[in-house]
Amino acid sequence: MSEVSNAVETQNGNSKEILAIPSKFDTIQKDASYQNISTDVLVDSNVFDVTKHYIHSLADINGKYEQFFVYGDGAKTRTVSLVHFGENLCGHLGIVHGGCISTVCDELFGWTMVTGHVGFTAYLNVNFRKPLPTQTSALIFTELDRREGRKVFMKSRVEDDEGNLFTEATAFEKAFGEDGVINVEKHFIHSLRNIGGKYETFVVYGHNDKQSTTSFVYFGNSLCGHEGIVHGGCISTVCDELFGWTMIMDKAGFTANLNVNFRKPLKASTLAVITTELEKIEGRKVYLKSKVQDTEGNTYTEATSLFILPRPSQ
Ligand SMILES: CCCCCCCCCCCCCC(=O)SCCNC(=O)CCNC(=O)[C@H](O)C(C)(C)COP(=O)(O)OP(=O)(O)OC[C@H]1O[C@@H](n2cnc3c(N)ncnc32)[C@H](O)[C@@H]1OP(=O)(O)O
């Protein structure tokens, strides 16, 4: 990502658009207590390979799921999927990015719903029990848990062929009807197969206190779930990623839990201002929180996360 001086560039197809620069962005650019860490973050090359790292790979090579097969049961309450994430979707070297796992869980909750109703994810909670190696063929089971009015509660688990558990997720979606507004040509998971899913702008400012970041992310039309609305999984991925950046300014860790509340649909055309903040550290446990807002200060998503630092011997 090139240094942004007086405008935010977004790539739409082959043409570049310039968005008016928000005053908050301007302020942070000029604030000496922040530095642009978009291309200059301290990277331990034993842990991260930026040529393979998810967000960066999206900038240079397209991130893709290598296999994605979904089976829905006749009762329309479950799905079983085979997902091979492959090398492009890692965060830590050789380990699938927590955001990509969250995206697929969110997606498959949507598919579980789509067999009956269509809805928006309101809440997503993901527990990463074990690192998922990028070359694993993951089996993902989703299940309708219960329904309370328009709220549809679901759960999922990610396993390998031997039944080892890697991730567990729960969510609820708000159903809004029988008919969907999904355009597969623009939909994230499908677009990853046909056109490259890309963040069009991704600029990160790290605060000198090494405990907070402010980022400007323009998701654009390739990262939608519902047409024109950014996929909840992509928002979760960016939150997870930026929690990682907040951490990496000081120390690297693994996401153990990611908890995302989607307060309002985020339009693909909105420039998102994402702030992360380290809340507290208790031994190896690091608690972080983030907000996704627009330049007017309207809140779209709030997320919290628990990162676990390596054991002292590791
Ligand atoms: C320019 C270039 C830029 C490059 C930028 C790079 C930035 C990259 C950014 C990338 C960012 C991407 C980031 C990613 O996506 S990382 C990828 C996704 N995450 C994973 O793969 C992690 C999988 N899980 C594990 O490996 C282990 O479970 C971990 C390591 C997390 C803990 O296993 P470990 O054996 O080490 O520890 P422990 O089990 O003794 O637990 C320790 C404590 O923690 C508590 N606990 C544990 N889990 C949970 C839970 N779910 N909720 C609540 N609490 C939990 C537990 O009760 C205990 O508490 P206490 O009893 O001590 O009180």
The ligand as an SDF file (V2000), in Angstrom:
LIG
                    3D

 63 65  0  0  0  0  0  0  0  0999 V2000
    3.9330   -5.3670    6.7080 C   0  0  0  0  0  0  0  0  0  0  0  0
    3.7380   -6.7590    7.2050 C   0  0  0  0  0  0  0  0  0  0  0  0
    2.6630   -6.8160    8.3030 C   0  0  0  0  0  0  0  0  0  0  0  0
    2.5150   -8.1460    8.9020 C   0  0  0  0  0  0  0  0  0  0  0  0
    1.6070   -7.9870   10.0770 C   0  0  0  0  0  0  0  0  0  0  0  0
    1.4130   -9.2470   10.7480 C   0  0  0  0  0  0  0  0  0  0  0  0
    0.2960   -9.0960   11.7140 C   0  0  0  0  0  0  0  0  0  0  0  0
   -0.3300  -10.4260   11.8350 C   0  0  0  0  0  0  0  0  0  0  0  0
   -1.6030  -10.3860   12.4950 C   0  0  0  0  0  0  0  0  0  0  0  0
   -2.1990  -11.7590   12.4150 C   0  0  0  0  0  0  0  0  0  0  0  0
   -3.3460  -11.8230   13.3000 C   0  0  0  0  0  0  0  0  0  0  0  0
   -4.0390  -13.1210   13.1440 C   0  0  0  0  0  0  0  0  0  0  0  0
   -4.1950  -13.7800   14.4530 C   0  0  0  0  0  0  0  0  0  0  0  0
   -4.8060  -15.1030   14.2260 C   0  0  0  0  0  0  0  0  0  0  0  0
   -5.7500  -15.2310   13.5400 O   0  0  0  0  0  0  0  0  0  0  0  0
   -4.0600  -16.4650   15.0160 S   0  0  0  0  0  0  0  0  0  0  0  0
   -4.9060  -17.8640   14.2760 C   0  0  0  0  0  0  0  0  0  0  0  0
   -6.1650  -18.2410   14.9860 C   0  0  0  0  0  0  0  0  0  0  0  0
   -5.8890  -18.7130   16.3150 N   0  0  0  0  0  0  0  0  0  0  0  0
   -5.3740  -19.9320   16.5540 C   0  0  0  0  0  0  0  0  0  0  0  0
   -5.0720  -20.6970   15.6650 O   0  0  0  0  0  0  0  0  0  0  0  0
   -5.1620  -20.2860   18.0110 C   0  0  0  0  0  0  0  0  0  0  0  0
   -5.6060  -21.7030   18.2990 C   0  0  0  0  0  0  0  0  0  0  0  0
   -5.5710  -21.9490   19.7310 N   0  0  0  0  0  0  0  0  0  0  0  0
   -4.4310  -22.2530   20.4030 C   0  0  0  0  0  0  0  0  0  0  0  0
   -3.3790  -22.4340   19.8030 O   0  0  0  0  0  0  0  0  0  0  0  0
   -4.5030  -22.3160   21.9030 C   0  0  0  0  0  0  0  0  0  0  0  0
   -5.8020  -22.5480   22.3390 O   0  0  0  0  0  0  0  0  0  0  0  0
   -3.9910  -20.9990   22.5420 C   0  0  0  0  0  0  0  0  0  0  0  0
   -2.5230  -20.7260   22.1030 C   0  0  0  0  0  0  0  0  0  0  0  0
   -4.8730  -19.8200   22.1940 C   0  0  0  0  0  0  0  0  0  0  0  0
   -4.0030  -21.1660   24.0640 C   0  0  0  0  0  0  0  0  0  0  0  0
   -3.3480  -22.3630   24.3820 O   0  0  0  0  0  0  0  0  0  0  0  0
   -2.2360  -22.4580   25.5390 P   0  0  0  0  0  0  0  0  0  0  0  0
   -2.0100  -23.8920   25.7830 O   0  0  0  0  0  0  0  0  0  0  0  0
   -1.0600  -21.6130   25.1830 O   0  0  0  0  0  0  0  0  0  0  0  0
   -2.9280  -21.7590   26.7580 O   0  0  0  0  0  0  0  0  0  0  0  0
   -4.0310  -22.3380   27.7540 P   0  0  0  0  0  0  0  0  0  0  0  0
   -4.9860  -23.2650   27.1080 O   0  0  0  0  0  0  0  0  0  0  0  0
   -3.3040  -22.8200   28.9820 O   0  0  0  0  0  0  0  0  0  0  0  0
   -4.8400  -20.9830   28.1030 O   0  0  0  0  0  0  0  0  0  0  0  0
   -4.1990  -19.9010   28.7330 C   0  0  0  0  0  0  0  0  0  0  0  0
   -5.2940  -19.0650   29.4000 C   0  0  0  0  0  0  0  0  0  0  0  0
   -6.1610  -18.5590   28.3920 O   0  0  0  0  0  0  0  0  0  0  0  0
   -7.5150  -19.0010   28.6170 C   0  0  0  0  0  0  0  0  0  0  0  0
   -8.1420  -19.2900   27.3190 N   0  0  0  0  0  0  0  0  0  0  0  0
   -7.6200  -19.9970   26.2870 C   0  0  0  0  0  0  0  0  0  0  0  0
   -8.4840  -19.9970   25.2580 N   0  0  0  0  0  0  0  0  0  0  0  0
   -9.5650  -19.2800   25.6490 C   0  0  0  0  0  0  0  0  0  0  0  0
  -10.7780  -18.9330   25.0150 C   0  0  0  0  0  0  0  0  0  0  0  0
  -11.0500  -19.2960   23.7730 N   0  0  0  0  0  0  0  0  0  0  0  0
  -11.6370  -18.1780   25.7090 N   0  0  0  0  0  0  0  0  0  0  0  0
  -11.3910  -17.7550   26.9770 C   0  0  0  0  0  0  0  0  0  0  0  0
  -10.2410  -18.0570   27.6220 N   0  0  0  0  0  0  0  0  0  0  0  0
   -9.3520  -18.8190   26.9570 C   0  0  0  0  0  0  0  0  0  0  0  0
   -7.3720  -20.2780   29.4550 C   0  0  0  0  0  0  0  0  0  0  0  0
   -8.5480  -20.5260   30.1970 O   0  0  0  0  0  0  0  0  0  0  0  0
   -6.1870  -19.9160   30.3280 C   0  0  0  0  0  0  0  0  0  0  0  0
   -6.6510  -19.0160   31.3310 O   0  0  0  0  0  0  0  0  0  0  0  0
   -6.0450  -19.1140   32.8260 P   0  0  0  0  0  0  0  0  0  0  0  0
   -6.4010  -20.4840   33.3320 O   0  0  0  0  0  0  0  0  0  0  0  0
   -4.5580  -18.9050   32.6950 O   0  0  0  0  0  0  0  0  0  0  0  0
   -6.7060  -17.9940   33.5720 O   0  0  0  0  0  0  0  0  0  0  0  0
  1  2  1  0
  2  3  1  0
  3  4  1  0
  4  5  1  0
  5  6  1  0
  6  7  1  0
  7  8  1  0
  8  9  1  0
  9 10  1  0
 10 11  1  0
 11 12  1  0
 12 13  1  0
 13 14  1  0
 14 15  2  0
 14 16  1  0
 16 17  1  0
 17 18  1  0
 18 19  1  0
 19 20  1  0
 20 21  2  0
 20 22  1  0
 22 23  1  0
 23 24  1  0
 24 25  1  0
 25 26  2  0
 25 27  1  0
 27 28  1  0
 27 29  1  0
 29 30  1  0
 29 31  1  0
 29 32  1  0
 32 33  1  0
 33 34  1  0
 34 35  2  0
 34 36  1  0
 34 37  1  0
 37 38  1  0
 38 39  2  0
 38 40  1  0
 38 41  1  0
 41 42  1  0
 42 43  1  0
 43 44  1  0
 43 58  1  0
 44 45  1  0
 45 46  1  0
 45 56  1  0
 46 47  1  0
 46 55  1  0
 47 48  2  0
 48 49  1  0
 49 50  1  0
 49 55  2  0
 50 51  1  0
 50 52  2  0
 52 53  1  0
 53 54  2  0
 54 55  1  0
 56 57  1  0
 56 58  1  0
 58 59  1  0
 59 60  1  0
 60 61  2  0
 60 62  1  0
 60 63  1  0
M  END
$$$$
